[in-house]
Amino acid sequence: TVTVRSDIYSFGITLYEILTGQVLPSAHHVFEVMSARLERGTAASRMLTLGHRIDAGDSDVVDLLLDMHLRGATGRPTIDRVRGRLSWEYETRFGSTWEGDIDARR
């Protein structure tokens, strides 16, 4: 069944590609990301197994990214959690609200 959590999975792939600068070219690579989520350790150590180094300040968004790739849709974060985390990251990094910046560009 296709639900919003299916979209979260797809958005997680897009977010991974934006953050790492690498395209996930095959199902095998997506499986590697899902497997990294199940490993023990920090977000940084799990991303290192995928060949990426991350800054300590990025661990919360990377945890979200990896959660977006959980196999079962019920294990993936809700759209409210995704939006909340990404909004918080944006506001913290850029000092303004996501909605305010969108409205200013219209």
N, C-alpha and C positions, 0 to 999 in steps of 0.2 A: 504494500500500500504506500502510495506517495503521500507524504505529509510535509509539513514545514521542517521537520527534522531531517528529511531527505535533502532539502535545500541547505540546511546547516552543514551537512556533510560536503555538499558541492562547494559551498562558500568556504569551508575549511580548506579545501584543495586550492581555491583561488587565493586565500589568505596566505597559505604556505608558500605559494609561488611568488607572491608579492614580497613577503618577508625574506625569503631566501634568494630570490632572483633565479630560481631554477624551476623549470617546468617538470611536472610529474608525468613523464611520457607514457607510462604503462601501468596496468593494474598491479604489477609486481612492485613498483615504487610506492604506490598507495598502500600496499600491504606492509611495506617497510615502515611507513609513517604510523599505521595502526599498531604495529608490533612495538614501536618505540614508546607508544603510550602505555603499553602494558609492562614495560621494564621498570625496575626499581631505580630509584635515584632522583636527582633533581631534574628540572626542565633542561638545564644546561647540559647535564650528562646525557640525557636522552637525545637531545639535538646533536650532540657530539657523535653519537652512534650513527647519525644520519649524515655526518660530515659537515656540520654547521656549528660555529661558535656563536654564542649569544651573550649579550651583556646581562649582568645580574638584574638590572632594572627591567628586563624584558621577560622575566620568568613567568609572571602572571599571565601575560598575553600568550606566551608559548604553551602554558598549561591549558589555556582555553583552546588554542589551536589544536593541540593533541586530543583534547576531549571531543572536539568536533569530528574526529575520525574514528570514534568508537564504533565497533561493528553493529551492535544493536541500536536501533533508533532511540529506544527508551533510555539508553545510557548517555546519549548526547545531551549537551546543554540545551536549555530552552532558548528561544529567540530573545526573550527578555534578558537572560543572562549574557548572551552574546552582545546584544545591544548595550547593556549596562557596562560591561567590561570595556568594549571598544569606545564608548562615550567617555568613560572615566579616563582611559589612556589618552584620548584626544585632548580632553580638557586639561589633564595634568601636563602633557607635553607642550601644548600650544597656548595655554592660558585663556582659552575662550571656549564657549559652548559650541558643540557640533551644530545644533539647530540654529544658533545665532549666526554662525558663519555661512550656513546655507541660505538663510534669509537675506543676509547682506549681499550675497552674489546675485540675487534675483532682481 
